[in-house]
Amino acid sequence: MPDTQLATVQPVESLVVPDVLDGRDGINRGSIEHSQLSARNDLDAVRAWLSNFADTKTTFDNYRKEAERLLLWAVVQLGKPLSSLTHEDLLLFKGFLVDPQPVGRWVSANGGKYPRGDARWRPFNGPLSPASQRQALIILNAMFTWLVNAGYLRGNPMALLRQRAKRSAPRVTRYLSVSLWDEVKEFVQQLPQETEAQRAYYARCRWLTTLFYLQGMRISEVAGGQMGNFFRRLGADGQDQWWLETLGKGDKERIVPASPELIQELRRYRTANGLSALPTRAEETPLILPFKGKARCLSRSAIHDAIKGVFGSAAAWLRNKGPEFADRADELERASAHWLRHTAGSHQADGGVDLRTIRDNLGHVSLNTTSLYLHTEDDERHRETVARHRMNWNDAKNPSGS
């Protein structure tokens, strides 16, 4: 086992790699004369690759995470520079992703998500799912390909890993059935509201689930969203329409119909937090308010944890109803914020909403330039979404209306 004092596990922005492991003499290094990078060591080369994604935070964070894990594993665990990794080394790394060991070195205590500058930070928060393992290899293959194209490396050892034949995209399975979704809503509505803290928690749970479900938003869109992104305009029928403007994947802007039901829930949530019933257009209040401190946007991980908390508590609540609910509770425990996005799309499709409407609502395909002028098309999308896609809280079980 190499001397782990050579390089400790820490974020790449503060990592110091000893000369012997920095890759300047890596066995896979390309010719300096033909390199298109000024980087002379592996860490600088990785940073050069990451700089291509600096303007897209979600992509940058994901790519940095995977490059960081491989670089740290190579230097600390294997005692080799990144630019000396072989096909056999990457087979070992592939197995390492399944179960990062030793846990104390690689996995944060209790699966906690600590700031990158915190001494408790680790590259992993727990075991990776098979999908996350595949995604890691895809990202690293792209990194190696780029380093080869830049002349920094001679070859891509990742390309030698056996890849499964590409299959047609499977039907979405990570979503909640209508009946299980009803269970989640029932759980939220029975939450206690006797104390101020309980009322605040209830209000957030109700607004979180409503917003994710009715709008089909990505977690990054909710995290970065502000209440001033809600706006209204007159439709062709002369009636007010509410919309929510959001910045989606690839920094693509889109507007999503906001139904009267959603606006009513927005009023409820804002009122519960001491705000005016409706936001102004320039208001910077985050879509999800922190429980304490300054009203600033929560991180994506905080919102992820909030949704997981709702699903986890709902699962425990289901288990208490009897052993016949165990399977449904297990499914809820696996669910995440992205499941709610899939649930929104699936329920809209099953409810008869036109697939083109769902496509535009979820932002799967960007609108072409001419659609900016087709306001009658927007009107129809608004009418159809509001008519067919509803939250349907059963407030008869919660007459307090708080």
N, C-alpha and C positions, 0 to 999 in steps of 0.2 A: 504494500500500500504506500503511495507517495506521501511525502511529508505535507500534511494539509496546511502547515504554516506558510508554504510557498504562496498560497493564495486562499483567502477565506471566502466563504459564500456571502456575497454582498451585491447590491445592484450595480449594473454595468457603469452607471454614471460616476460611481465612486470607486470602482474596482481598479486595483493596481496589480498588474501581472508581472512577475519577475521576468527578466530578459530571457532566461532559459526556456520559458513557456509562452512567450508573447508571439511566437510564430514567424519571427523575422527569418528564421532558418528552417521553416516547415518543409517537410518532404514533398508536399503537394503545391508548393509555391510556384507561381508563374514567373516568367522572366521580368525583372524590373524594367528592362528596356521597353517591353511591350505592354506594361501595365498602364491602364488609363486612370489609376487612382494614385493620389499622393500618399495614401496610407502605406506604412512600412511594417505594420504589425496587425495581428488579427483583430484586436479590439477596435482599432481605428477603422479597419475595413468594414467591420460589422456596423459601426456607427455611420459610416458613409452610406451603407445600404439602407439603414433605418432613416436617414435624412430624407429619402425619397417620399416618406410617408408622414413627415412632420406636420403637414397641414390637415391631416385626418386623424384626430385623436384616437378614435376607437381602433382603427387599423394599426396605427403606430404602437399603441399599448399592447395589442395582441402579438404583433410581430416582434417587438422588443422582448416580450415575455418568453417566446419560444427560442429566440436567438440567445438570450441570456441563460436559459436553462442548459442549452447545449454547450455554450462556452464555459460556463462554470463547471459543468460535469466533466468536460474534457480536461480542464486545468486542475481542478481540485481532486476529482475522483480518479481520473485515469492518469493524470500527470503528463498529459500531452498537449501540445498546442492545437488549436482548432484546425490549422492548416496542415496538420500531420495526421488527421483522422483518416482511417481506412474503412473499407466496406465492412470488415469484421467489427471494427469499433462501433459503427453505427447500428449494427445488429445488437450489440450490447446495450446501446443507448435506447433502442426500441424496447428492449425488455425492461430497462430502468424506468421508462415512462409508465409502465404498468404498475410498478410498486417502488417508488423512490426510497432507496435505503442508503445509509442509515437515516431513519426518520428524523432524529434530532438535528441532523445537519441540513436536511432538505425540506422538511414539512413544518409549517408554523404550528405552535402549540394550540391544541384544541381547534384546529382549523381556522384560527383567527386571521383576519385580514389587517395587517399592520402597515402603517405608512412605510414608504421605501427607505426612509431615513432612520427608522426605528431598529434598534438592535435585535428585536424579535422577528424582524422580517425574514421570510424564507421564500424561495422560488415557487414552492408548492403549498397549497392550502389543504391538500388531501389527495387521494388517489384520482387519477384521471379516468374519465369514462372512455369507452372505446372510440366514441366519436371525437373526443378531445385528443386522443392519441393520434388518430388519423389526421386531424387538422394540424397538429404539431408537425408531423412529417411532411405534409403538403407545404407548409410555410417554410420549413427548413430546406426543402428541395428548391423552392423558389429563390431562397437566399444563396444557396450554393451555385445555382445556375447563373445568378447575377454576378457573383464573384468570379466565375469562370469567364463570363462574357466581358467583364471589366479587365481581364488579364491578371487578376490577383492570384487566382488558383489555376492549376493546369487541368484539373478534371473535377467532376462532381461525384463523389463517392455515394451520395444519397441516391443517385439515379440507378444504382445497381440493386437497390432493395426491391424485392419482389412486390409488385403492385397488383392488386386484384383487378380483374377485368371490370371496366366501367359498366355499370348497370343503369338501366333507366331509373329515373327518379321515383322512389317509392311514394305511395300515398301517405299523406301526413298522418302520423299516429300519435304524436305527442300533443294531444289536446284533450280537453275534458268533455265528456259526453254531456248532453243537456241535463240528465238526471244528476250527474256528479256536480255539475255547475250549480244546480239548484241546492245541493247540500252545502256548497261553499257559501252561497248567499244566506241560507238559513243559519249557518254557523255565525256569520258576521252579525246578523240581525239579533241573535240571542246574546251577544256580548254584553257584559254588565256595564251600566252607565251611572253608577251611584256616586263615584268620586270624580273630581275634575280630571285626573289622569286617565280614568277609565273612559270618560266621555271623549277625551282627546284621541285615545287609541281607537275607539269605535269610529270616530269621524274619519280618521286616516284610513282605516281598513276599508270602510265603505267607499271612500273616494278613490282609493287606489284600485280596487277591483273594478269599480265602475269605469274609471278612465281607461284602464288597460283593455277592458272588454269592449266597451262601446267604440273606442277609437282605434283599436288594433295597433297600438303604438309599440315601437321598439323601446327597450329599456333605456338606451342612450337618448332617445327622443323625449322620454318623460324626464330623465335626469336634467337635460339641458333646457327644458321647456319653461316658459313663463306664462302667468295668467294673462298678461297683456297680449299674448298670441291669439286669444279669443277675439273675434270681431264679428260684426253683423252687417248685413247689407240687404237691400230689397231684392226679392226675386221677381221673376217676370209676372207673377200673380199679384205683386204689390205687397206681399207678406214678408215680414222680417225673417231672415235666415241667419243662423249662427254657424260660424265656421271656426276651426282651430288650425292655425298655421304652424307647420312644424318643419324642422330641418332634419332630413332623413339621411339614409346611407349615401355616402359619396357626396355629402353636402348638397343634396338635391332638395329643394323646397317643394312642399305640396300643401294643399289645404284639404282638411277632412271635415265632412258635415258634422255639426254638433247639434244633436237633437234637443228638443225642449226638455226631454227627460234628463239629458246630461247637464243642461244649463240649470235645471232645478237642483241637481246634485251639487253642482258648483256653488250655487247659492247656499245650500245647506252647509257645505264644507267651509266656505268663507265665513259665514255667520258664526259657526261653531268656533272659529279662530279669531273672532273679534274684528273681522274685516267687513267692508261694505259688501252688499249682496252681490254686486257685479264688478268686474275689474274694468279699469280704464284701458284704452288702447296702448298707452305708453307704460303701463304698470310692469314692474320688474319682479313682482312677487313670484317665487317658484311655484310650479304646478303642485309639488309636494312640499309642504312646510316642515321644517325640522321641529321637533318637540321643544327644544330649548335653543337659546342663543339667537344670533342674527338670522333673519329670514333670507337665507341664501340656498342655492340649489344643492340638493343632496348628490352624493357621488352615485355612479352606477352601481357600485357594490352595495351601498347602503340601501338603495331601492330594491336591488336583488334580494338582499337579506330581509327586507320588510315583507316582500311578497312570499318568500320562502317561510317566513314566520307565520303568515296567515294560513298558508297551506299546511304547515306542520301542526299548528294548533287545531285546524279543522280536522286533520287526520286523527289527532288524539281524541277530539270530541266524538268523531265517528266510532272509534274503537270502544269508547265508553257506552255506546248504544247497543253493543252486543257483538259476539264473534262473527256473525253473518256480515258485518261491515268491514272485516279485516282486509279483504282484497281491495275494496274501494279506498280504504285508508292508506294502504301501501301505494296505490297509484297517486294519491294526493301528495304523499311525501316525496315522490319523484318529480312532481310538477315544479315549474319555475315561471318567471315572468314571461319567457318566450312561449311557454305553453298557452298563456292567455292570449297572445297574439294569434297563435294557431287556432285557438278556440274561437276567437272572434271571426276569423276567416271561414272556418269550417261551419259555424252556426249561421253565418250569413249565406253561404253557399247552399246549405241544407234548407234554409228558409226561403230559397227562391230568389235571392238577390242576384242580379245579372253579374257574371264573372268579370265583365269589364269595370263595373262599379267597384267590386271588391279589389281588383287590381289597382285602381286609382286610389282607393281609400287606404290600402296598405302600402302603397308606394313601391310595388314590385317592379313596375315599368314606368319610366319617366314619361310625362306627357310631351307630345311633340309641340312645336312652336304654334301651330294653328289652333291648338286646343285652348290657348290663352284667350282666344276671342269667341269661343263657343260657349257663351254663358247659358244658353238654353240647355246644353248638355249638362252643365253643372247643376242647373235647376232640377233636372230629372234625377241626377245622382243624389241630390239632397233629399228630394221627395221620397225616393225609393229607400234610401238608407234609414230615414226617420220612420217610415211606415213599417218597415220589416225587421229592423234590428233594435231590440229594446232590452232594457235591464230588468224591468218588471219586479222591483222590490215589493215584497208583500208587507206593506207597512201596517196591515191589520194586526200583525203579530207584535208590532212595536208602536203602539198608539202615541207614545210620547213625542215622536217626530223629531227627537234630538239627534 
